Amino acid sequence: MLYWIIISICIAEFIYSSTIHFLNKKAAHLPIPKILSDIYDDDTYKKQQNYRQEHAHVSYITTCINSVIQISLFAFGGFALFDTWGQSVNSNPIVVAWIFFGLVFLCSWIPEFPFGLYSTFVIEEKYGFNRTTLKTYILDILKSLMLTIVIGGAFIAFFVWIYHLIPHYFWLLAWGTITVFSLFMTFFYSDLIVPLFNKQKPLETGELREAIETFATKVNFKLKDIYVIDGSKRSAHANAYFTGYGSRKRIVLYDTLMEQLNTEEIVGVLAHEIGHYKHGHIYQSIITASLTNLLMFYVFSLFMNNQNIAEAAGCTQPSFHINLMIFGLIYAPFSELLSIIDNFISRRNEWQADEYAKANGMGYAVSSALKKMSKRSLSNLTPHPFTVFVKYSHPTLKERIIHLE
């Protein structure tokens, strides 16, 4: 019965993803909302629809392939076969887990690789967004794989070790380790990870830096570091973000953002981000993620030695890697539900951050920035309401512009 329950969950997940895809595809042809009519002319709107549809088509094909692989690996004993191969190489449970998760990762990554190439060098190139070279693209993949192997491999080794050493408290130690690592990366991500992919340099003294510092002083926001990152070496898409906490707060501006927006609009974008800090959203997200992980690890502790789970996957004995893999399939619907709740809270937080910017005289600047960035990135202006409800971490552009203006 458990075997068929898991098969049903996998199929239901695929139907759910397909429903979202087709609802969004249908909504993409709706007329542009009147308040956003100044973003696209008729030709640009057709270009936007084609761009989004091409990306959605590739994304859906990738989803279909991943679903087929996932269901096939479970239904036809693929996970059990990977477990057998691992044990034939070495009986050490850490080595077996490395081989098992490595093979599972390759089964999903290899089919996705050509679609990633196509998206970047065909679709993004066709619509004028791609600025990366094949050499940079390959180097990025190799660096990402290396980070995955080193960090992921270390976590697997540690989790398997404590799983065998103190199984009763495994879930608590695993949760604590993930929490500490997440906090560490929050503080040092810009110093350790970003330099592997991009160059960062302090924003030069001038009109923009003075405007940012003036606003930060006005709202009593202590700010020390403002950096510019060379995002243009890969894409024409613009972005900006805050990282770190306390004395390690850092504003990072993409050079493409500085190309697209004027000084007031950039300050408006940062006013919105400062609003997140002022409302405590950053700490709220840390606590929420930590509690979510705690729940997940605790529930897994109830499954990790379950014989029925191992047998459903075609194995004779439970093991950390097999039971974790199958638990992930069972937990997926609950994870999606938690994600919907998290997105709802995130949208509420975005409203509050917009309100903060508006209250400090930057409402029209944020509105103008959002319109410009949406136009340049060919954003979808008519997402289906159901997609917004379950997948969007931000309110729709229409809702934000109405509120800001």
Wavefront OBJ file of the C-alpha trace (Angstrom):
o trace
v 0.000 0.000 0.000
v 2.854 2.409 0.836
v 4.350 1.730 -2.597
v 1.132 2.840 -4.315
v 0.692 5.817 -1.992
v 4.131 7.099 -2.995
v 3.422 6.500 -6.686
v 0.170 8.449 -6.267
v 1.976 11.335 -4.567
v 4.497 11.558 -7.422
v 1.746 11.520 -10.067
v -0.313 14.075 -8.121
v 2.744 16.347 -7.951
v 3.118 16.187 -11.717
v -0.588 16.924 -12.275
v -0.330 19.856 -9.851
v 2.689 21.320 -11.710
v 0.979 20.777 -15.061
v -2.168 22.533 -13.865
v -0.161 25.580 -12.819
v 1.645 25.581 -16.168
v -1.540 25.477 -18.244
v -3.374 28.046 -16.094
v -0.476 30.461 -16.477
v -0.280 29.759 -20.200
v -3.963 30.620 -20.565
v -3.657 33.789 -18.459
v -0.643 34.995 -20.485
v -2.934 36.049 -23.341
v -5.102 38.343 -21.227
v -5.070 42.100 -22.018
v -2.549 44.221 -20.104
v -4.114 45.862 -17.013
v -4.868 49.537 -17.716
v -2.583 50.799 -14.957
v 0.327 48.971 -16.644
v -0.518 49.997 -20.197
v 2.514 52.307 -20.386
v 4.984 49.435 -19.919
v 4.570 47.603 -23.227
v 3.499 48.736 -26.660
v 1.835 46.142 -28.900
v 5.083 44.890 -30.451
v 6.918 44.656 -27.131
v 3.964 42.857 -25.551
v 4.038 40.233 -28.299
v 7.779 39.885 -27.729
v 7.163 39.474 -23.972
v 4.547 36.778 -24.539
v 6.814 34.851 -26.897
v 9.746 35.100 -24.483
v 7.752 33.878 -21.490
v 6.044 31.125 -23.465
v 9.345 29.784 -24.768
v 10.796 29.684 -21.253
v 7.614 28.104 -19.876
v 7.705 25.453 -22.598
v 11.308 24.477 -21.788
v 10.542 24.511 -18.058
v 7.539 22.224 -18.554
v 9.513 19.740 -20.643
v 12.149 19.664 -17.896
v 9.432 19.073 -15.290
v 8.016 16.185 -17.341
v 11.423 14.537 -17.717
v 12.234 14.907 -14.013
v 8.843 13.456 -13.060
v 9.329 10.463 -15.343
v 12.827 9.862 -13.925
v 11.640 10.194 -10.324
v 8.667 7.868 -10.747
v 10.703 5.360 -12.744
v 13.544 5.226 -10.218
v 11.088 4.481 -7.446
v 8.600 2.270 -9.300
v 11.162 0.030 -11.017
v 13.687 -0.342 -8.211
v 16.235 2.235 -9.371
v 16.903 3.469 -5.837
v 17.447 -0.099 -4.651
v 19.838 -0.681 -7.574
v 21.874 2.432 -6.662
v 22.020 1.179 -3.077
v 23.288 -2.222 -4.265
v 25.946 -0.599 -6.465
v 27.119 1.529 -3.547
v 27.417 -1.470 -1.241
v 29.304 -3.420 -3.892
v 31.950 -0.672 -3.969
v 32.378 -0.208 -0.207
v 30.509 -1.303 2.874
v 31.154 1.977 4.705
v 27.701 3.635 5.084
v 29.137 7.088 4.340
v 30.653 5.922 1.045
v 27.442 4.087 0.122
v 25.430 7.270 0.817
v 27.851 9.358 -1.297
v 27.495 6.968 -4.245
v 23.716 6.735 -3.848
v 23.037 10.487 -3.716
v 25.646 11.110 -6.410
v 23.825 8.787 -8.807
v 20.423 10.293 -7.936
v 21.844 13.791 -8.531
v 23.291 12.801 -11.907
v 19.952 11.319 -12.993
v 18.294 14.709 -12.576
v 21.207 16.960 -13.563
v 22.275 15.292 -16.833
v 18.849 15.643 -18.557
v 18.556 19.262 -17.335
v 21.972 20.313 -18.670
v 21.034 20.607 -22.379
v 17.862 22.536 -21.510
v 19.938 24.965 -19.442
v 22.216 25.467 -22.432
v 19.225 26.015 -24.700
v 17.615 28.532 -22.343
v 20.803 30.557 -22.058
v 22.292 30.427 -25.547
v 19.087 30.253 -27.590
v 16.181 31.889 -25.739
v 18.131 34.457 -23.673
v 20.369 35.177 -26.684
v 17.381 35.576 -28.999
v 15.802 38.231 -26.777
v 18.999 40.128 -26.035
v 19.556 39.071 -22.418
v 22.492 36.685 -22.642
v 25.949 38.148 -22.164
v 27.790 35.068 -20.979
v 30.254 33.082 -23.026
v 30.306 29.300 -23.292
v 33.582 29.289 -21.339
v 32.063 31.271 -18.446
v 28.939 29.112 -18.519
v 30.949 25.876 -18.279
v 33.195 27.290 -15.550
v 30.094 28.325 -13.554
v 28.740 24.786 -13.810
v 32.055 23.245 -12.743
v 32.313 25.601 -9.754
v 28.690 24.886 -8.765
v 29.301 21.140 -9.032
v 32.421 21.449 -6.918
v 30.547 23.360 -4.216
v 27.757 20.769 -4.328
v 30.238 17.908 -3.983
v 32.259 19.519 -1.177
v 29.435 21.008 0.906
v 26.841 18.334 0.108
v 29.353 15.537 0.616
v 30.403 16.956 3.979
v 26.806 17.176 5.176
v 26.022 13.630 4.027
v 29.112 12.280 5.816
v 28.273 14.142 9.027
v 24.588 13.159 8.992
v 25.322 9.480 8.345
v 27.952 9.522 11.100
v 25.625 10.981 13.772
v 22.766 8.800 12.482
v 24.794 5.707 13.416
v 26.419 7.229 16.510
v 23.399 8.718 18.337
v 20.255 7.839 16.340
v 17.800 9.046 19.002
v 19.118 12.622 18.820
v 20.056 12.597 15.145
v 17.203 14.891 14.090
v 18.085 17.530 16.685
v 21.812 17.569 15.860
v 21.085 17.637 12.116
v 18.719 20.565 12.578
v 21.266 22.432 14.708
v 23.987 21.881 12.115
v 21.835 23.164 9.248
v 20.778 26.198 11.301
v 24.347 27.148 12.222
v 25.525 26.671 8.628
v 22.658 28.833 7.311
v 23.533 31.630 9.715
v 27.208 31.360 8.797
v 26.441 31.603 5.079
v 24.144 34.577 5.692
v 27.050 36.463 7.249
v 29.838 35.353 4.927
v 28.141 34.496 1.602
v 29.442 37.663 -0.081
v 32.985 37.022 1.150
v 33.214 33.292 0.411
v 30.832 32.320 -2.407
v 30.212 35.412 -4.546
v 33.941 35.938 -5.411
v 33.977 32.475 -7.013
v 31.564 33.728 -9.670
v 31.623 37.529 -9.727
v 33.816 40.521 -8.990
v 32.649 43.000 -6.387
v 34.013 46.479 -5.832
v 32.975 49.333 -3.528
v 30.632 51.867 -5.083
v 32.679 54.910 -6.013
v 32.078 58.252 -4.344
v 29.585 60.247 -6.361
v 25.932 61.193 -6.745
v 24.528 57.683 -6.248
v 26.588 56.828 -3.181
v 25.821 60.181 -1.597
v 22.088 59.738 -2.275
v 22.072 56.241 -0.736
v 24.010 57.373 2.341
v 21.786 60.439 2.756
v 18.633 58.326 2.733
v 20.170 55.762 5.113
v 21.050 58.552 7.528
v 17.564 60.059 7.210
v 15.887 56.780 8.256
v 18.544 55.975 10.883
v 19.841 52.919 9.049
v 23.497 52.239 9.777
v 25.204 51.423 6.508
v 28.884 50.876 5.860
v 29.399 48.818 2.719
v 27.908 49.471 -0.736
v 29.214 47.219 -3.493
v 28.757 46.881 -7.251
v 28.768 43.401 -8.784
v 29.543 42.639 -12.441
v 26.239 40.942 -13.275
v 26.511 42.191 -16.864
v 29.163 39.557 -17.638
v 26.344 36.977 -17.705
v 22.999 38.653 -18.269
v 21.217 41.931 -18.967
v 18.738 41.225 -16.144
v 19.068 43.642 -13.201
v 19.078 42.984 -9.481
v 20.073 44.333 -6.069
v 20.164 42.725 -2.650
v 21.151 43.102 0.978
v 23.306 40.560 2.717
v 24.662 40.095 6.211
v 23.455 41.446 9.522
v 24.600 43.939 12.127
v 28.023 45.341 11.358
v 28.300 43.097 8.291
v 25.314 44.604 6.449
v 26.114 45.088 2.787
v 24.197 46.535 -0.147
v 25.051 44.866 -3.467
v 23.994 46.558 -6.707
v 24.202 44.840 -10.072
v 25.898 47.040 -12.650
v 22.948 46.302 -14.952
v 20.626 47.905 -12.371
v 22.736 51.051 -12.469
v 22.444 51.040 -16.270
v 18.642 50.797 -16.215
v 17.578 53.050 -13.327
v 18.290 56.631 -12.309
v 19.598 57.627 -8.884
v 16.199 58.245 -7.295
v 14.840 54.896 -8.530
v 17.836 52.983 -7.155
v 17.406 54.707 -3.791
v 13.733 53.738 -3.955
v 14.625 50.077 -4.478
v 16.982 50.226 -1.496
v 14.337 52.009 0.595
v 12.118 48.971 0.019
v 14.940 46.662 1.168
v 15.597 48.807 4.234
v 11.879 48.448 4.983
v 12.411 44.700 5.322
v 15.063 45.348 7.971
v 12.967 47.910 9.814
v 10.032 45.478 10.029
v 12.248 42.607 11.177
v 11.459 40.461 8.137
v 15.024 39.181 7.898
v 14.985 37.742 11.407
v 11.442 36.501 10.891
v 12.519 34.535 7.805
v 15.451 33.010 9.722
v 13.174 31.868 12.541
v 10.510 30.567 10.131
v 13.049 28.596 8.088
v 14.596 27.219 11.266
v 11.233 26.041 12.634
v 10.298 24.527 9.268
v 13.565 22.576 9.205
v 13.039 21.474 12.794
v 9.630 20.065 11.887
v 11.041 18.296 8.826
v 13.913 16.676 10.721
v 11.621 15.588 13.549
v 9.146 13.970 11.155
v 12.041 12.272 9.363
v 13.206 10.850 12.697
v 9.895 8.943 12.824
v 10.616 7.408 9.416
v 14.370 6.886 9.382
v 14.367 3.283 10.640
v 11.054 2.250 9.111
v 11.267 -1.167 7.439
v 8.179 -0.577 5.293
v 9.738 2.489 3.633
v 12.829 0.516 2.684
v 10.727 -2.353 1.305
v 8.570 0.055 -0.701
v 11.781 1.167 -2.457
v 12.729 -2.463 -3.136
v 15.338 -2.799 -0.365
v 15.465 -5.459 2.312
v 16.901 -3.280 5.083
v 16.349 0.380 6.062
v 19.306 2.731 5.651
v 19.842 6.450 6.096
v 20.072 7.288 2.397
v 17.168 5.086 1.216
v 14.794 6.178 3.970
v 15.747 9.844 3.502
v 15.128 9.612 -0.244
v 11.701 8.009 0.130
v 10.810 10.324 3.004
v 11.459 13.237 0.633
v 8.853 11.843 -1.772
v 6.280 11.364 0.997
v 6.978 14.765 2.570
v 6.666 16.673 -0.732
v 2.945 17.603 -0.365
v 3.545 18.910 3.160
v 6.582 20.835 1.923
v 4.429 22.418 -0.801
v 1.792 23.405 1.771
v 4.454 25.028 3.960
v 5.793 26.807 0.870
v 2.336 28.258 0.130
v 2.100 29.561 3.700
v 5.627 30.964 3.452
v 4.776 32.719 0.176
v 1.664 34.233 1.750
v 3.772 35.663 4.593
v 6.394 36.842 2.097
v 3.793 38.742 0.048
v 2.556 40.409 3.235
v 6.134 41.410 4.040
v 6.567 42.876 0.570
v 3.481 45.039 1.152
v 5.006 46.308 4.389
v 8.364 47.057 2.732
v 6.594 48.948 -0.068
v 4.601 50.870 2.538
v 7.827 51.791 4.322
v 9.345 53.162 1.107
v 6.136 55.042 0.370
v 5.976 56.519 3.892
v 9.515 57.861 3.385
v 8.655 59.606 0.142
v 9.926 56.938 -2.258
v 6.630 55.420 -3.449
v 6.780 56.809 -6.989
v 10.488 56.028 -7.251
v 9.822 52.356 -6.391
v 6.876 52.298 -8.803
v 8.962 53.755 -11.627
v 11.809 51.321 -10.908
v 9.467 48.321 -10.936
v 7.983 49.375 -14.267
v 11.379 49.863 -15.871
v 12.754 46.559 -14.609
v 9.594 44.716 -15.661
v 9.823 46.180 -19.156
v 13.513 45.389 -19.539
v 13.097 41.827 -18.241
v 9.877 41.185 -20.244
v 7.991 40.283 -17.066
v 4.630 38.517 -17.059
v 1.984 41.140 -16.211
v -0.994 38.761 -16.138
v -0.125 35.706 -14.021
v -3.035 33.454 -13.105
v -4.385 34.158 -9.572
v -3.896 30.529 -8.526
v -0.236 30.655 -9.596
v 0.202 33.857 -7.626
v -1.386 32.249 -4.558
v 0.768 29.117 -4.529
v 4.061 30.238 -6.119
v 4.559 34.000 -5.895
v 6.688 35.370 -3.050
v 5.861 38.923 -4.203
v 2.517 40.580 -5.002
v 1.822 41.074 -8.696
v 3.173 44.203 -10.367
v -0.370 45.498 -10.855
v -1.149 45.236 -7.136
v 2.121 46.901 -6.135
v 1.754 49.812 -8.553
v -1.819 50.510 -7.396
v -0.618 50.514 -3.791
v 2.503 52.609 -4.399
v 0.846 55.255 -6.559
l 1 2 3 4 5 6 7 8 9 10 11 12 13 14 15 16 17 18 19 20 21 22 23 24 25 26 27 28 29 30 31 32 33 34 35 36 37 38 39 40 41 42 43 44 45 46 47 48 49 50 51 52 53 54 55 56 57 58 59 60 61 62 63 64 65 66 67 68 69 70 71 72 73 74 75 76 77 78 79 80 81 82 83 84 85 86 87 88 89 90 91 92 93 94 95 96 97 98 99 100 101 102 103 104 105 106 107 108 109 110 111 112 113 114 115 116 117 118 119 120 121 122 123 124 125 126 127 128 129 130 131 132 133 134 135 136 137 138 139 140 141 142 143 144 145 146 147 148 149 150 151 152 153 154 155 156 157 158 159 160 161 162 163 164 165 166 167 168 169 170 171 172 173 174 175 176 177 178 179 180 181 182 183 184 185 186 187 188 189 190 191 192 193 194 195 196 197 198 199 200 201 202 203 204 205 206 207 208 209 210 211 212 213 214 215 216 217 218 219 220 221 222 223 224 225 226 227 228 229 230 231 232 233 234 235 236 237 238 239 240 241 242 243 244 245 246 247 248 249 250 251 252 253 254 255 256 257 258 259 260 261 262 263 264 265 266 267 268 269 270 271 272 273 274 275 276 277 278 279 280 281 282 283 284 285 286 287 288 289 290 291 292 293 294 295 296 297 298 299 300 301 302 303 304 305 306 307 308 309 310 311 312 313 314 315 316 317 318 319 320 321 322 323 324 325 326 327 328 329 330 331 332 333 334 335 336 337 338 339 340 341 342 343 344 345 346 347 348 349 350 351 352 353 354 355 356 357 358 359 360 361 362 363 364 365 366 367 368 369 370 371 372 373 374 375 376 377 378 379 380 381 382 383 384 385 386 387 388 389 390 391 392 393 394 395 396 397 398 399 400 401 402 403 404 405
